[in-house]
Amino acid sequence: MRVFWLLVRLRVLDSLRGGLSGVLFVAMPLVILGLVALVFANGQPFERRTVLVVAGGVPPDVAAVLAAYPELRVEAEPSEARAMGRLRSRAASAALLPAPAARGWVARVTPNERLLGAGLGHAFGGELSVEVTEVPRWGYVHYIFPGLLTSTALLAGLFGMGYAMVRYRQSLFLKKLATTPLSRSTFVLAQVVARALLVLAQTALLVGTSAVALDLPVTATSAALLAGFVVLGVLVFTGVGFLLACAVKTEGVMVDVINALGTALVFLSEMFFPNDTLPSSLAAVTRLLPSTMMVGAIRAVLVFGETRPSALLQPAVGLAAWAVATYAASLYAFRWDRR
């Protein structure tokens, strides 16, 4: 029994003395608690109903009517197709469209939001009619599906590049590689391309299965745009993994860092709910995260039917900038022969 408790003591001390690993072990539950508190400070994220106004902006008369109901989140939506996509994926509760042949508005609501529609009709008096729009059974699954694709690229990049580079360096594989004619840039490029091909194969399997079994709307255009954003995401996250490998020396610590980073990004990157539920200052920061850019772009393309170059250029440029910055910093700071 004495030997048993000695081994227990040694294992506990080993975990706590592990530098960054020990800090993460102690601090991560507190970090997760803080993230949960921030995200759910005002209730669950979909507690406030989202009402979309399909127009160039929210007209003053509509804003004045809806301002009396602070429990509603009011957003302008430029196109009817995108608004219907958000309605079908349960990312919105109602969409207000200008009445086609008369003065006033038409409110389209999901079957579960009939009461909201009745309330909107009462608020607008006789200037709003209500239409119930059928939505897919798997609508919310469609909403979170881009988060699944983003997390796949995220973990593949961090583990496939970050963890692998630490392991290669610790085992002296990179030092041995330096004695061969193979250039380091060729080696890194091969790692990135291999990871991208694997993630694209995973993506094709997930999208194909979801299209057949879950009625996920997929077209040739959305599939091509999706592939482009997945490749950009893999480039970014392998770059982030490479950059982490500049600072982390051992495999065990790298696993802890990746788990910590992945947990934070799941909460902060709109994978499961919109970030406007967060405090405004934190929400502004999370919009700059590459994971937020990627999930937002994929959701716009795959779920909301967005194909306009003007709407997709910003996330594409943002992801490309992240990729250039992380690889430039990594190639400058990485030490191939450090043990």
C-alpha positions as CSV (number, residue, x, y, z in Angstrom):
1,M,0.0,0.0,0.0
2,R,2.9,2.4,0.8
3,V,4.2,1.8,-2.8
4,F,0.8,2.5,-4.2
5,W,0.5,5.9,-2.4
6,L,4.0,6.8,-3.4
7,L,3.2,6.2,-7.1
8,V,0.0,8.3,-6.7
9,R,2.0,11.1,-5.1
10,L,4.6,11.0,-7.9
11,R,2.0,11.0,-10.6
12,V,0.2,14.0,-9.1
13,L,3.4,15.9,-8.7
14,D,4.5,15.0,-12.2
15,S,1.2,16.5,-13.5
16,L,1.5,19.7,-11.5
17,R,5.2,20.2,-12.2
18,G,4.8,19.9,-15.9
19,G,5.1,23.7,-16.5
20,L,2.5,24.8,-19.0
21,S,0.8,21.4,-18.9
22,G,0.4,21.8,-15.1
23,V,-1.0,25.3,-15.5
24,L,-3.5,24.2,-18.1
25,F,-4.6,21.3,-16.0
26,V,-5.4,23.6,-13.1
27,A,-6.7,26.6,-15.1
28,M,-8.7,25.0,-17.9
29,P,-11.8,24.2,-15.8
30,L,-11.8,27.9,-14.7
31,V,-11.4,29.1,-18.3
32,I,-14.3,26.8,-19.4
33,L,-16.5,28.1,-16.5
34,G,-15.7,31.7,-17.5
35,L,-16.6,31.0,-21.2
36,V,-19.8,29.3,-20.2
37,A,-20.7,32.2,-18.0
38,L,-20.1,34.8,-20.7
39,V,-22.0,32.8,-23.4
40,F,-25.0,32.1,-21.2
41,A,-25.0,35.3,-19.1
42,N,-28.4,36.4,-20.6
43,G,-30.0,32.9,-21.0
44,Q,-29.5,30.3,-23.7
45,P,-28.4,31.9,-27.0
46,F,-31.6,31.3,-28.9
47,E,-33.9,32.6,-26.1
48,R,-34.2,35.9,-27.9
49,R,-36.2,35.5,-31.2
50,T,-34.5,36.8,-34.3
51,V,-36.6,38.8,-36.8
52,L,-35.1,39.4,-40.2
53,V,-36.2,42.4,-42.2
54,V,-35.6,41.8,-45.9
55,A,-34.6,45.3,-47.1
56,G,-31.6,47.5,-47.6
57,G,-31.9,48.2,-43.9
58,V,-34.5,48.2,-41.2
59,P,-37.0,51.0,-42.1
60,P,-37.6,53.5,-39.3
61,D,-41.3,52.6,-39.0
62,V,-40.5,48.9,-38.6
63,A,-37.7,49.7,-36.1
64,A,-40.1,51.8,-34.1
65,V,-42.7,49.1,-33.9
66,L,-40.2,46.3,-32.9
67,A,-38.2,48.6,-30.5
68,A,-41.0,48.0,-28.0
69,Y,-40.0,44.4,-27.8
70,P,-36.4,44.1,-26.5
71,E,-36.7,40.3,-26.4
72,L,-36.5,40.4,-30.2
73,R,-33.3,40.6,-32.1
74,V,-33.9,42.6,-35.3
75,E,-31.5,42.2,-38.2
76,A,-31.6,43.5,-41.8
77,E,-31.1,40.8,-44.5
78,P,-30.3,41.9,-48.0
79,S,-31.9,39.0,-49.9
80,E,-35.0,36.9,-49.6
81,A,-33.2,33.7,-50.5
82,R,-30.7,34.2,-47.6
83,A,-33.5,35.1,-45.2
84,M,-35.3,31.9,-46.1
85,G,-32.1,29.9,-45.7
86,R,-31.8,31.3,-42.2
87,L,-35.4,30.5,-41.5
88,R,-35.1,26.9,-42.7
89,S,-32.0,26.3,-40.5
90,R,-33.8,27.7,-37.4
91,A,-31.2,30.6,-37.2
92,A,-34.1,33.0,-37.3
93,S,-37.7,32.9,-36.1
94,A,-39.4,35.2,-38.6
95,A,-38.7,37.1,-41.8
96,L,-40.5,40.4,-42.7
97,L,-40.8,41.0,-46.5
98,P,-42.4,43.9,-48.2
99,A,-45.9,43.0,-49.4
100,P,-45.7,42.3,-53.2
101,A,-48.8,44.2,-54.3
102,A,-49.9,46.4,-51.4
103,R,-48.7,48.6,-48.7
104,G,-47.4,46.8,-45.6
105,W,-45.4,43.7,-44.8
106,V,-45.6,39.9,-44.9
107,A,-44.2,37.9,-42.0
108,R,-43.0,34.4,-42.7
109,V,-42.6,32.3,-39.6
110,T,-41.8,28.6,-38.9
111,P,-44.6,26.3,-37.6
112,N,-43.2,26.5,-34.1
113,E,-43.4,30.3,-34.2
114,R,-47.1,30.8,-35.0
115,L,-47.6,32.6,-31.7
116,L,-44.7,35.0,-32.6
117,G,-46.4,35.6,-36.0
118,A,-49.7,36.4,-34.3
119,G,-47.9,38.8,-32.0
120,L,-46.2,40.5,-34.9
121,G,-49.5,40.8,-36.7
122,H,-51.0,42.5,-33.6
123,A,-48.0,44.8,-33.2
124,F,-48.3,46.0,-36.9
125,G,-52.1,46.3,-36.9
126,G,-53.5,45.7,-40.3
127,E,-50.2,46.4,-42.1
128,L,-48.8,42.9,-41.8
129,S,-50.0,39.4,-42.8
130,V,-48.6,36.2,-41.5
131,E,-47.5,33.2,-43.6
132,V,-46.3,29.9,-42.0
133,T,-43.3,28.4,-43.8
134,E,-42.5,24.7,-43.5
135,V,-38.9,24.1,-42.6
136,P,-36.8,20.9,-42.8
137,R,-36.9,18.5,-39.8
138,W,-33.1,18.7,-39.7
139,G,-32.9,22.5,-39.9
140,Y,-30.8,23.1,-36.8
141,V,-28.5,20.2,-37.8
142,H,-27.9,22.1,-41.0
143,Y,-27.0,25.2,-38.9
144,I,-24.4,23.4,-36.8
145,F,-23.0,21.4,-39.7
146,P,-20.5,24.1,-40.8
147,G,-19.2,24.0,-37.2
148,L,-18.5,20.3,-37.5
149,L,-16.6,20.9,-40.8
150,T,-14.6,23.8,-39.2
151,S,-13.7,21.8,-36.1
152,T,-12.6,18.9,-38.3
153,A,-10.2,21.3,-40.2
154,L,-9.1,22.9,-36.9
155,L,-8.1,19.6,-35.2
156,A,-6.6,18.2,-38.3
157,G,-4.4,21.3,-38.7
158,L,-3.4,21.6,-35.1
159,F,-2.6,17.9,-34.6
160,G,-1.5,17.2,-38.1
161,M,1.1,20.0,-38.2
162,G,1.6,21.2,-34.6
163,Y,1.8,17.9,-32.8
164,A,3.5,16.2,-35.6
165,M,6.3,18.8,-35.9
166,V,6.9,18.6,-32.1
167,R,7.1,14.8,-32.3
168,Y,9.4,14.9,-35.4
169,R,11.7,17.4,-33.7
170,Q,11.8,15.6,-30.3
171,S,12.6,12.3,-32.0
172,L,15.4,14.0,-34.0
173,F,13.7,13.2,-37.3
174,L,13.9,16.8,-38.5
175,K,17.6,16.9,-37.6
176,K,18.2,13.7,-39.7
177,L,16.1,15.2,-42.5
178,A,18.5,18.1,-42.7
179,T,21.2,15.7,-43.9
180,T,19.2,14.7,-47.0
181,P,18.7,16.7,-50.2
182,L,15.1,17.3,-49.4
183,S,14.4,20.9,-48.7
184,R,12.5,22.0,-45.6
185,S,9.9,23.9,-47.6
186,T,9.1,20.8,-49.7
187,F,8.7,18.8,-46.5
188,V,6.3,21.4,-44.9
189,L,4.3,21.7,-48.2
190,A,3.9,17.9,-48.3
191,Q,2.5,17.9,-44.8
192,V,0.0,20.6,-45.6
193,V,-1.1,19.0,-48.9
194,A,-1.5,15.6,-47.2
195,R,-3.6,17.1,-44.4
196,A,-5.7,19.1,-46.9
197,L,-6.5,16.0,-49.0
198,L,-7.5,14.1,-45.9
199,V,-9.8,16.9,-44.7
200,L,-11.3,17.3,-48.2
201,A,-12.1,13.5,-48.2
202,Q,-13.7,13.8,-44.8
203,T,-15.7,16.8,-45.9
204,A,-16.9,15.0,-49.0
205,L,-18.0,12.1,-46.9
206,L,-19.8,14.3,-44.4
207,V,-21.5,16.4,-47.0
208,G,-22.6,13.5,-49.1
209,T,-24.0,11.6,-46.1
210,S,-25.8,14.8,-44.9
211,A,-27.2,15.5,-48.3
212,V,-28.7,12.0,-48.6
213,A,-29.8,11.4,-45.0
214,L,-30.4,14.9,-43.6
215,D,-31.6,16.8,-46.7
216,L,-28.7,19.2,-46.6
217,P,-29.0,21.5,-49.6
218,V,-25.9,21.1,-51.8
219,T,-25.4,22.4,-55.3
220,A,-22.4,22.3,-57.6
221,T,-21.6,25.9,-56.8
222,S,-21.9,25.6,-53.1
223,A,-19.8,22.4,-53.2
224,A,-17.0,24.2,-55.1
225,L,-17.1,27.2,-52.7
226,L,-17.1,24.9,-49.7
227,A,-14.0,23.1,-51.0
228,G,-12.2,26.4,-51.4
229,F,-13.0,27.5,-47.9
230,V,-12.0,24.1,-46.4
231,V,-8.6,24.4,-48.1
232,L,-8.2,27.9,-46.8
233,G,-9.1,26.7,-43.3
234,V,-6.6,23.8,-43.4
235,L,-3.9,26.2,-44.5
236,V,-4.7,28.5,-41.6
237,F,-4.9,25.9,-38.9
238,T,-1.8,24.0,-40.1
239,G,-0.1,27.4,-39.9
240,V,-1.4,27.9,-36.4
241,G,-0.2,24.4,-35.4
242,F,3.2,25.2,-36.9
243,L,3.4,28.4,-34.9
244,L,2.5,26.6,-31.7
245,A,5.3,24.1,-32.4
246,C,7.7,27.1,-32.2
247,A,6.9,27.5,-28.5
248,V,6.0,24.0,-27.3
249,K,8.8,21.5,-26.7
250,T,7.1,18.3,-25.8
251,E,4.3,16.2,-27.2
252,G,2.4,16.0,-23.9
253,V,2.3,19.8,-23.5
254,M,1.2,20.2,-27.2
255,V,-1.8,17.9,-26.6
256,D,-2.8,20.0,-23.6
257,V,-2.4,23.3,-25.6
258,I,-4.4,22.0,-28.5
259,N,-7.2,20.7,-26.3
260,A,-7.3,24.1,-24.5
261,L,-7.3,26.1,-27.7
262,G,-9.9,23.9,-29.3
263,T,-12.3,24.1,-26.4
264,A,-12.1,27.9,-26.4
265,L,-12.7,28.1,-30.1
266,V,-15.7,25.9,-29.9
267,F,-17.4,28.3,-27.6
268,L,-16.2,31.5,-29.3
269,S,-16.5,30.8,-33.0
270,E,-20.3,30.6,-33.8
271,M,-20.1,26.9,-34.3
272,F,-23.4,26.3,-32.3
273,F,-24.9,29.8,-31.8
274,P,-24.4,33.4,-33.0
275,N,-21.8,35.4,-31.1
276,D,-24.0,38.5,-30.6
277,T,-25.0,36.8,-27.3
278,L,-21.5,37.6,-26.0
279,P,-20.5,41.0,-24.5
280,S,-20.0,43.4,-27.4
281,S,-16.3,43.8,-26.9
282,L,-15.6,40.1,-26.8
283,A,-17.9,39.5,-29.8
284,A,-15.9,42.0,-31.8
285,V,-12.7,40.1,-31.0
286,T,-14.2,36.7,-31.9
287,R,-15.2,37.9,-35.3
288,L,-11.5,38.2,-36.1
289,L,-10.8,34.6,-35.3
290,P,-10.1,32.4,-38.3
291,S,-12.5,29.7,-37.0
292,T,-15.3,32.3,-36.9
293,M,-14.5,33.4,-40.4
294,M,-14.5,29.9,-41.7
295,V,-17.7,28.7,-40.0
296,G,-19.5,31.9,-41.1
297,A,-18.4,31.5,-44.7
298,I,-19.3,27.8,-44.9
299,R,-22.7,28.5,-43.3
300,A,-23.4,31.3,-45.7
301,V,-22.6,29.1,-48.7
302,L,-24.0,25.8,-47.6
303,V,-27.0,26.7,-45.5
304,F,-28.0,30.2,-46.5
305,G,-27.4,29.8,-50.2
306,E,-25.0,32.7,-50.5
307,T,-23.0,33.0,-53.7
308,R,-22.3,36.7,-54.1
309,P,-18.6,37.4,-54.4
310,S,-19.0,40.7,-52.5
311,A,-20.4,38.7,-49.5
312,L,-17.7,36.0,-49.6
313,L,-14.7,38.1,-50.3
314,Q,-14.2,39.4,-46.8
315,P,-13.9,35.9,-45.1
316,A,-11.7,34.6,-47.9
317,V,-9.3,37.5,-47.6
318,G,-9.3,37.2,-43.8
319,L,-8.5,33.5,-43.9
320,A,-5.7,34.1,-46.5
321,A,-4.2,36.8,-44.3
322,W,-4.2,34.5,-41.3
323,A,-2.5,31.8,-43.4
324,V,0.2,34.2,-44.7
325,A,0.8,35.6,-41.2
326,T,1.1,32.3,-39.4
327,Y,3.4,30.7,-41.9
328,A,5.6,33.7,-42.1
329,A,6.0,33.8,-38.3
330,S,6.5,30.1,-38.1
331,L,9.2,29.8,-40.8
332,Y,11.0,32.7,-39.0
333,A,10.8,31.3,-35.5
334,F,10.8,27.5,-35.8
335,R,14.0,25.7,-34.8
336,W,14.3,22.5,-36.7
337,D,17.0,20.9,-34.5
338,R,15.9,22.0,-31.1
339,R,15.3,19.2,-28.7
